[in-house]
């Protein structure tokens, strides 16, 4: 045995001994059954699960006795789940545990199980000690279809279930069962042991969190809807005033400031609406064929009119790329990427937009020579409310534009990415599947 394995085995035996000893009664020597304390260094004789090369992890799909010549020795004093030392060990656990025979009749349960059930069932009751059982969705669960019954009926361990136990007083407890079948030395199924993990408080916390999120989403949605109309009006009228003739220079600068801030607020409102729809799963997508090159050119032209000081180079390889997309969502997606490039790059540096075909996808890239993307920030850029240190120093914002853009891309059946650009700056892009060929 290696030094590491020896130390691990010694710690395992010592730990189990201390835990079991604290809950053991009825032994004149005060030592727990199943552990034999031998002279130091004689680990090969200790009755504990260990191996010269590997300390076992959690129980596998079934509990089986080891061979007489095995290098792994049982912790308990017999192969049966009904052995006295095994019962004492289970009683010492702080989690609900019970055992049955091969016919599903209860042979043992610890105090934690009785507290979970709200009752102490008579030995011999079948499958489970719960007063009543329910599935997580509220449907009644018959005792003969519970996970323990399935495990014994099919001779295998069962995982991935969850249930709700109703106690005689009407209170309920949510739990996750871990029934594991037990075999004797001849391979005959002799019973099962079931561990019930109480997840009631976890479920209550999750329900409270979901309720709070619903209230938050409703509030954000209401505020966004109420802001959308007046902000749109302010933005539109500010643009009209900018184009008016004879406006004094001082007034023109003021109107430009109003238009710039109104545009930023309008973008924030649109992204908030997208985020709240995403959280409530209430998005309506009106997909229709879009000639992607034309759509991108129109969006870029609008952006140019609103940002005349910014040079934008548009390169469309072809105008024959057709995708199924929602026009409003496409405008939001491209507008966010253009706004991001404009916000974080010098006015003297042009923004480059390209539309390309790649196999069965149409790809749109937006490149700038701005602050760039640190390698350790790429995966977090599309997380809601995340902003890098450089972005916070340069400009204000909530950090929801890229998160909303990621959701839009997924909603349209596509994907989005970002990476640092060689020579400085960033590249953001998205890809949408090309529309299938349609008959003329």
C-alpha positions as CSV (number, residue, x, y, z in Angstrom):
1,X,0.0,0.0,0.0
2,X,1.3,3.4,-0.9
3,X,1.8,6.1,1.8
4,X,-1.1,8.1,0.4
5,X,-3.5,5.2,0.3
6,X,-2.5,4.1,3.8
7,X,-3.1,7.6,5.2
8,X,-6.5,7.8,3.4
9,X,-7.6,4.5,4.8
10,X,-6.5,5.4,8.3
11,X,-8.4,8.7,8.1
12,X,-11.5,6.9,6.7
13,X,-11.5,4.3,9.5
14,X,-10.9,6.9,12.2
15,X,-13.6,9.2,10.9
16,X,-16.2,6.4,10.6
17,X,-15.3,5.2,14.1
18,X,-15.8,8.6,15.7
19,X,-19.1,9.3,13.9
20,X,-20.5,5.8,14.7
21,X,-19.3,5.8,18.3
22,X,-21.2,8.9,19.1
23,X,-24.5,7.3,18.2
24,X,-23.8,3.7,19.4
25,X,-25.5,2.3,22.5
26,X,-25.8,-1.2,24.0
27,X,-22.1,-2.1,23.8
28,X,-20.4,-2.8,27.1
29,X,-17.0,-1.7,25.7
30,X,-18.4,1.5,24.3
31,X,-17.0,0.7,20.8
32,X,-19.2,0.7,17.7
33,X,-19.9,-2.6,16.0
34,X,-18.2,-3.2,12.7
35,X,-14.9,-1.4,13.6
36,X,-12.1,-3.4,15.1
37,X,-9.3,-1.3,16.5
38,X,-6.0,-3.1,15.9
39,X,-2.4,-2.1,16.5
40,X,-1.1,0.8,14.4
41,X,0.0,-0.2,11.0
42,X,-2.2,-3.3,10.8
43,X,-4.6,-1.7,8.3
44,X,-4.9,-4.9,6.3
45,X,-7.0,-6.4,9.1
46,X,-9.3,-3.5,9.8
47,X,-12.9,-4.1,8.7
48,X,-13.4,-1.0,6.6
49,X,-13.9,-0.2,2.9
50,X,-10.4,0.4,1.5
51,X,-8.1,-0.8,-1.2
52,X,-4.3,-0.6,-1.4
53,X,-4.6,1.6,-4.5
54,X,-7.9,3.3,-4.3
55,X,-10.3,4.5,-1.6
56,X,-13.8,3.9,-3.0
57,X,-16.1,6.8,-3.7
58,X,-19.9,6.8,-3.2
59,X,-21.8,3.5,-3.6
60,X,-22.2,2.2,-7.1
61,X,-25.4,1.0,-8.7
62,X,-25.7,-1.9,-6.2
63,X,-24.3,-3.1,-2.9
64,X,-22.6,-6.4,-3.2
65,X,-20.5,-8.4,-0.7
66,X,-16.8,-8.8,-1.5
67,X,-15.0,-12.1,-2.1
68,X,-13.2,-13.7,0.8
69,X,-9.9,-13.2,-1.0
70,X,-10.6,-9.6,-1.9
71,X,-8.3,-6.8,-0.9
72,X,-11.4,-4.7,-0.1
73,X,-13.0,-5.6,3.3
74,X,-16.6,-4.8,4.4
75,X,-17.2,-2.1,7.0
76,X,-20.0,-4.1,8.6
77,X,-20.2,-7.5,10.3
78,X,-22.3,-9.2,7.6
79,X,-23.5,-8.9,4.1
80,X,-27.1,-8.3,5.1
81,X,-28.6,-4.8,5.3
82,X,-30.3,-5.9,8.5
83,X,-27.0,-6.6,10.4
84,X,-26.9,-4.8,13.8
85,X,-23.8,-2.7,12.9
86,X,-25.4,-1.6,9.6
87,X,-28.5,-0.4,11.5
88,X,-26.5,1.5,14.0
89,X,-24.6,3.1,11.2
90,X,-27.8,4.2,9.5
91,X,-29.3,5.5,12.7
92,X,-26.3,7.7,13.2
93,X,-26.7,9.4,9.8
94,X,-28.4,12.8,9.8
95,X,-30.4,12.0,6.6
96,X,-33.5,9.9,6.2
97,X,-32.7,6.2,5.5
98,X,-34.8,3.1,5.5
99,X,-34.4,-0.5,4.2
100,X,-36.7,-3.1,2.8
101,X,-36.6,-6.8,2.1
102,X,-36.8,-8.1,-1.5
103,X,-40.6,-7.9,-1.3
104,X,-40.5,-4.2,-0.5
105,X,-41.5,-4.6,3.2
106,X,-39.9,-2.1,5.5
107,X,-37.3,-3.8,7.8
108,X,-35.7,-0.7,9.3
109,X,-35.9,3.1,9.3
110,X,-34.0,5.7,11.2
111,X,-35.3,8.7,13.2
112,X,-34.6,11.1,10.4
113,X,-36.9,9.1,8.1
114,X,-39.7,9.1,10.8
115,X,-39.3,12.9,11.0
116,X,-39.5,13.3,7.3
117,X,-42.6,11.1,7.0
118,X,-44.2,12.6,10.1
119,X,-44.9,9.1,11.4
120,X,-43.3,5.8,12.5
121,X,-44.6,3.1,10.1
122,X,-45.0,-0.5,11.3
123,X,-42.3,-2.8,10.1
124,X,-43.6,-4.7,7.2
125,X,-45.4,-1.8,5.5
126,X,-44.6,-1.8,1.8
127,X,-42.3,0.4,-0.2
128,X,-42.3,3.6,1.8
129,X,-43.3,5.0,5.2
130,X,-44.9,8.1,3.7
131,X,-48.5,8.8,4.6
132,X,-49.3,10.0,1.1
133,X,-47.0,10.5,-1.9
134,X,-47.2,13.0,-4.8
135,X,-45.2,13.8,-7.9
136,X,-43.7,17.3,-8.0
137,X,-46.5,18.5,-10.3
138,X,-49.1,17.6,-7.6
139,X,-50.4,14.3,-9.1
140,X,-50.8,11.5,-6.6
141,X,-48.1,8.9,-6.6
142,X,-49.1,5.4,-5.7
143,X,-46.8,3.7,-3.3
144,X,-46.3,0.8,-5.7
145,X,-45.0,3.2,-8.4
146,X,-42.6,5.0,-6.1
147,X,-38.8,4.8,-7.0
148,X,-38.2,2.2,-4.3
149,X,-40.8,-0.1,-5.8
150,X,-39.3,0.4,-9.3
151,X,-35.8,-0.4,-8.0
152,X,-36.9,-3.6,-6.4
153,X,-39.1,-4.6,-9.3
154,X,-36.4,-4.1,-11.9
155,X,-33.4,-5.0,-9.7
156,X,-31.5,-1.8,-10.3
157,X,-30.8,1.5,-8.6
158,X,-33.1,4.4,-9.5
159,X,-32.0,8.0,-9.9
160,X,-33.4,11.2,-11.2
161,X,-36.8,11.2,-9.4
162,X,-38.3,13.7,-7.0
163,X,-41.4,13.3,-4.8
164,X,-43.5,15.1,-2.2
165,X,-44.5,13.3,1.0
166,X,-47.6,14.4,2.9
167,X,-47.6,13.9,6.6
168,X,-50.6,12.9,8.7
169,X,-50.9,16.5,9.9
170,X,-51.2,17.8,6.3
171,X,-47.7,19.3,6.0
172,X,-45.6,18.3,3.1
173,X,-41.9,17.7,2.4
174,X,-40.1,17.6,-0.9
175,X,-37.4,15.0,-1.2
176,X,-35.1,13.3,-3.7
177,X,-34.8,9.5,-3.2
178,X,-31.7,7.4,-3.9
179,X,-32.9,3.7,-3.7
180,X,-30.1,1.2,-4.1
181,X,-30.6,-2.6,-4.4
182,X,-28.6,-5.1,-2.3
183,X,-27.5,-8.6,-3.4
184,X,-26.1,-11.5,-1.5
185,X,-23.0,-13.5,-2.3
186,X,-25.0,-15.6,-4.8
187,X,-26.2,-12.6,-6.7
188,X,-29.7,-12.9,-5.3
189,X,-31.5,-9.6,-4.6
190,X,-32.2,-9.5,-0.8
191,X,-33.5,-6.0,-0.3
192,X,-32.8,-2.3,-0.9
193,X,-31.7,0.7,1.0
194,X,-33.2,4.2,0.3
195,X,-31.8,7.5,1.2
196,X,-34.3,10.4,1.2
197,X,-32.7,13.9,0.9
198,X,-35.1,16.6,2.1
199,X,-35.1,19.5,-0.4
200,X,-38.2,21.3,1.1
201,X,-36.3,24.4,2.1
202,X,-34.4,24.5,-1.2
203,X,-37.7,24.3,-3.2
204,X,-39.2,27.1,-1.0
205,X,-36.2,29.3,-1.7
206,X,-36.5,28.6,-5.4
207,X,-40.2,29.4,-5.4
208,X,-39.6,32.6,-3.5
209,X,-36.8,33.5,-6.0
210,X,-39.0,32.8,-9.0
211,X,-41.8,34.9,-7.5
212,X,-39.4,37.8,-7.0
213,X,-38.1,37.5,-10.5
214,X,-41.7,37.5,-11.8
215,X,-42.4,40.7,-10.0
216,X,-39.2,42.3,-11.2
217,X,-39.9,41.3,-14.8
218,X,-43.4,42.6,-14.6
219,X,-42.2,45.9,-13.2
220,X,-39.4,46.3,-15.8
221,X,-41.9,45.4,-18.6
222,X,-44.4,48.0,-17.3
223,X,-41.8,50.7,-16.9
224,X,-40.3,50.0,-20.3
225,X,-43.7,50.1,-22.1
226,X,-44.6,53.4,-20.3
227,X,-41.2,54.9,-21.3
228,X,-41.2,53.7,-24.8
229,X,-43.8,56.1,-26.3
230,X,-42.6,59.4,-24.7
231,X,-38.9,58.6,-25.4
232,X,-39.7,57.8,-29.0
233,X,-41.5,61.1,-29.3
234,X,-38.6,63.0,-27.8
235,X,-36.1,61.3,-30.0
236,X,-38.1,61.8,-33.2
237,X,-38.8,65.5,-32.6
238,X,-35.2,66.1,-31.7
239,X,-34.1,64.7,-35.0
240,X,-36.7,66.8,-36.8
241,X,-35.4,69.9,-35.1
242,X,-31.9,69.1,-36.0
243,X,-32.9,69.1,-39.7
244,X,-34.7,72.4,-39.4
245,X,-33.2,75.4,-41.2
246,X,-32.2,78.6,-39.4
247,X,-31.7,76.9,-36.0
248,X,-29.1,78.9,-34.0
249,X,-25.9,77.1,-33.4
250,X,-26.3,77.2,-29.6
251,X,-29.8,75.7,-29.9
252,X,-28.5,73.2,-32.4
253,X,-26.0,71.8,-29.9
254,X,-28.7,71.5,-27.3
255,X,-31.0,69.7,-29.6
256,X,-28.2,67.4,-30.6
257,X,-27.6,66.5,-26.9
258,X,-31.3,65.8,-26.5
259,X,-31.3,63.6,-29.6
260,X,-28.2,61.7,-28.4
261,X,-29.5,61.0,-24.9
262,X,-33.0,60.1,-26.2
263,X,-31.5,57.6,-28.6
264,X,-29.5,56.0,-25.8
265,X,-32.5,55.9,-23.6
266,X,-34.6,54.4,-26.4
267,X,-32.0,51.7,-27.0
268,X,-32.0,51.0,-23.2
269,X,-35.8,50.7,-23.2
270,X,-35.8,48.3,-26.2
271,X,-33.2,46.1,-24.6
272,X,-35.0,46.0,-21.3
273,X,-38.2,45.0,-23.1
274,X,-36.3,42.2,-24.9
275,X,-34.8,41.0,-21.6
276,X,-38.2,40.9,-19.8
277,X,-39.8,39.0,-22.7
278,X,-36.9,36.6,-22.6
279,X,-37.4,36.0,-18.9
280,X,-41.1,35.6,-19.2
281,X,-40.9,33.5,-22.5
282,X,-43.4,35.8,-24.1
283,X,-41.5,36.6,-27.3
284,X,-43.4,36.8,-30.5
285,X,-41.2,36.3,-33.6
286,X,-42.7,37.2,-37.0
287,X,-40.2,35.5,-39.3
288,X,-40.3,36.5,-42.9
289,X,-37.8,36.4,-45.7
290,X,-35.2,39.1,-45.5
291,X,-32.6,40.0,-48.2
292,X,-29.9,40.3,-45.6
293,X,-27.6,42.7,-47.6
294,X,-30.5,45.1,-48.1
295,X,-31.6,44.9,-44.5
296,X,-28.1,45.6,-43.2
297,X,-27.6,48.5,-45.6
298,X,-30.9,50.1,-44.4
299,X,-29.9,49.7,-40.8
300,X,-26.4,51.1,-41.4
301,X,-27.9,54.1,-43.3
302,X,-30.2,55.0,-40.4
303,X,-27.2,54.7,-38.0
304,X,-25.1,57.0,-40.3
305,X,-27.9,59.6,-40.3
306,X,-28.0,59.6,-36.5
307,X,-24.2,59.6,-36.2
308,X,-22.9,61.8,-39.1
309,X,-19.5,62.1,-37.5
310,X,-18.8,58.4,-37.6
311,X,-17.5,56.8,-40.8
312,X,-18.9,53.3,-41.5
313,X,-17.6,51.1,-44.2
314,X,-20.1,48.5,-45.5
315,X,-19.0,45.6,-47.5
316,X,-21.7,43.2,-48.8
317,X,-20.4,40.3,-50.8
318,X,-23.7,39.7,-52.4
319,X,-27.3,40.8,-52.2
320,X,-28.6,37.3,-52.7
321,X,-28.4,36.1,-49.1
322,X,-31.9,35.5,-47.8
323,X,-32.7,34.6,-44.2
324,X,-35.9,34.2,-42.2
325,X,-35.8,36.9,-39.6
326,X,-38.0,39.4,-37.7
327,X,-37.2,42.9,-39.0
328,X,-37.5,44.6,-35.7
329,X,-35.3,42.1,-33.9
330,X,-32.7,42.3,-36.7
331,X,-32.6,46.0,-36.3
332,X,-32.2,45.7,-32.6
333,X,-29.3,43.1,-33.0
334,X,-27.4,45.1,-35.6
335,X,-28.1,48.4,-33.9
336,X,-26.7,47.1,-30.6
337,X,-23.4,46.0,-32.3
338,X,-23.1,49.3,-34.1
339,X,-23.8,51.2,-31.0
340,X,-21.3,49.2,-29.1
341,X,-18.6,49.8,-31.7
342,X,-19.4,53.6,-31.8
343,X,-19.4,53.9,-28.0
344,X,-16.0,52.3,-27.4
345,X,-13.9,53.4,-30.3
346,X,-12.4,56.9,-31.2
347,X,-14.6,59.0,-33.7
348,X,-11.6,59.1,-36.0
349,X,-11.6,55.3,-36.5
350,X,-14.2,53.9,-39.0
351,X,-16.5,51.0,-38.1
352,X,-16.3,48.1,-40.6
353,X,-19.4,46.1,-41.4
354,X,-19.3,43.0,-43.6
355,X,-21.9,40.6,-44.9
356,X,-20.7,37.2,-46.1
357,X,-21.8,33.7,-46.9
358,X,-20.2,30.7,-45.1
359,X,-21.6,27.4,-46.2
360,X,-25.3,27.4,-45.1
361,X,-25.0,30.5,-43.0
362,X,-25.1,34.2,-43.6
363,X,-22.6,36.1,-41.4
364,X,-22.5,39.7,-40.4
365,X,-19.4,41.1,-38.6
366,X,-18.9,44.5,-37.0
367,X,-15.3,45.5,-36.4
368,X,-13.8,48.5,-34.7
369,X,-10.5,49.9,-33.4
370,X,-11.6,50.6,-29.9
371,X,-10.7,49.4,-26.4
372,X,-10.6,45.7,-27.4
373,X,-11.6,42.6,-25.5
374,X,-9.3,41.1,-22.8
375,X,-9.0,37.3,-23.2
376,X,-10.5,36.6,-19.8
377,X,-13.6,38.7,-20.5
378,X,-14.8,37.1,-23.8
379,X,-17.1,34.5,-22.1
380,X,-18.7,37.2,-19.8
381,X,-19.4,39.8,-22.4
382,X,-22.9,38.4,-23.2
383,X,-23.9,38.1,-19.5
384,X,-26.6,40.6,-18.4
385,X,-25.3,43.6,-16.5
386,X,-21.6,42.7,-17.0
387,X,-19.3,45.5,-18.1
388,X,-15.5,45.3,-18.2
389,X,-13.4,47.8,-16.2
390,X,-12.3,49.6,-19.4
391,X,-15.9,49.9,-20.6
392,X,-17.0,51.4,-17.3
393,X,-14.3,53.9,-17.4
394,X,-15.1,55.0,-20.9
395,X,-18.9,55.2,-21.0
396,X,-22.0,54.7,-18.9
397,X,-24.6,52.0,-19.4
398,X,-26.2,49.0,-17.8
399,X,-24.5,46.2,-19.7
400,X,-27.6,44.6,-21.2
401,X,-27.2,45.3,-24.9
402,X,-25.0,42.3,-25.7
403,X,-27.0,40.0,-23.5
404,X,-30.2,41.1,-25.4
405,X,-28.3,40.6,-28.7
406,X,-27.3,37.1,-27.8
407,X,-31.0,36.3,-27.0
408,X,-32.1,37.8,-30.3
409,X,-29.6,35.8,-32.3
410,X,-30.7,32.6,-30.6
411,X,-34.4,33.5,-31.2
412,X,-33.7,33.9,-34.9
413,X,-32.0,30.5,-35.0
414,X,-28.5,31.8,-35.1
415,X,-25.5,32.4,-33.0
416,X,-23.3,35.4,-31.9
417,X,-19.6,35.7,-31.0
418,X,-16.9,38.2,-30.1
419,X,-13.1,38.3,-30.1
420,X,-10.2,40.7,-30.0
421,X,-9.1,42.1,-33.3
422,X,-5.5,41.8,-34.4
423,X,-3.9,45.2,-34.2
424,X,-6.3,46.4,-31.5
425,X,-10.1,46.7,-31.3
426,X,-12.9,44.1,-31.4
427,X,-14.9,42.0,-33.8
428,X,-18.5,41.2,-33.0
429,X,-20.5,39.1,-35.3
430,X,-23.6,36.9,-35.7
431,X,-24.7,34.2,-38.1
432,X,-28.1,33.2,-39.3
433,X,-29.1,30.1,-41.3
434,X,-29.9,30.8,-44.9
435,X,-33.5,30.3,-45.9
436,X,-34.4,27.2,-47.7
437,X,-34.9,27.4,-51.5
438,X,-38.5,28.3,-52.3
439,X,-40.4,27.5,-55.5
440,X,-40.9,30.5,-57.8
